[in-house]
Amino acid sequence: MAHDLPFVKDRTPVRLNLVLVTELLPAAVLWDMDGTLVDTEPYWLAAEAELVASYGGTWTQEDGFTLVGSGLWHAASILQRRGVELTEDEIVDRLTDRVMEQIETGVAWRPGALELLAELRDAGVPMTLVTMSIRRMAEHVASFIPFSAFDHIVAGDSVTHSKPHPEPYLIGAELLGVDPEQCIAIEDSTTGLASAVAAGATAIGVPLHSPLEHGRGYTIWPTLAGRGIADLSEVLRSRRTDVA
């Protein structure tokens, strides 16, 4: 896809979607995937329940929600303690395969996510997908986006420390050659937001299956629907004003 608009780091006026805006653009936007870009959590819950049940155990929705935002190998260790007699790597692969099968039947995009992705891409803002799903899963989801959205992918099998450690978001910014403090991160879970905040990014939480608490160093938006670059710029400006 051709992009006519340059990446703007200052307040130079930019013609965007026929509207003249003068905004402070983020150096990059770093996106979580599960629960933020797509609502895959029901797929993960179903995969976990099926796997535990195959070993004679039970796995409830409440059990599943405790793992939202966690690394897959952490989740695998929990499932082992619930009776799943597989290695952590085998559990990760089994869960991923099952979720990918369910995605083939339909991708549940979060409201406003594709629209915001497209606006950012058209404006030339670099983006990294930062997910604790493994790379083949992330690439699978990204392949359903009708344009090339991400410059890089940071996946759960490419980091040493998973969220809430800051490493995933630090790498996400480093791959783009930008300062994480000049980036915006979009997340849906307290675990992911803790990672983004610890990395120094301006974090926006869009809750889905788990509630988010105010006063934790991030901004809460009920939805991405109707949100655009001007809204991201306002959050970035507000944070810089608070820090100054």
Secondary structure as GFF3:
##gff-version 3
##sequence-region A 1 244
A	DSSP	beta_strand	14	16	.	.	.	ID=ss1
A	DSSP	beta_strand	19	21	.	.	.	ID=ss2
A	DSSP	beta_strand	28	31	.	.	.	ID=ss3
A	DSSP	alpha_helix	41	54	.	.	.	ID=ss4
A	DSSP	alpha_helix	61	65	.	.	.	ID=ss5
A	DSSP	alpha_helix	72	81	.	.	.	ID=ss6
A	DSSP	alpha_helix	88	103	.	.	.	ID=ss7
A	DSSP	alpha_helix	113	122	.	.	.	ID=ss8
A	DSSP	beta_strand	127	130	.	.	.	ID=ss9
A	DSSP	alpha_helix	135	142	.	.	.	ID=ss10
A	DSSP	beta_strand	152	154	.	.	.	ID=ss11
A	DSSP	three_ten_helix	156	158	.	.	.	ID=ss12
A	DSSP	alpha_helix	167	176	.	.	.	ID=ss13
A	DSSP	three_ten_helix	180	182	.	.	.	ID=ss14
A	DSSP	beta_strand	183	187	.	.	.	ID=ss15
A	DSSP	alpha_helix	190	199	.	.	.	ID=ss16
A	DSSP	beta_strand	202	205	.	.	.	ID=ss17
A	DSSP	beta_strand	218	220	.	.	.	ID=ss18
A	DSSP	alpha_helix	229	243	.	.	.	ID=ss19
###
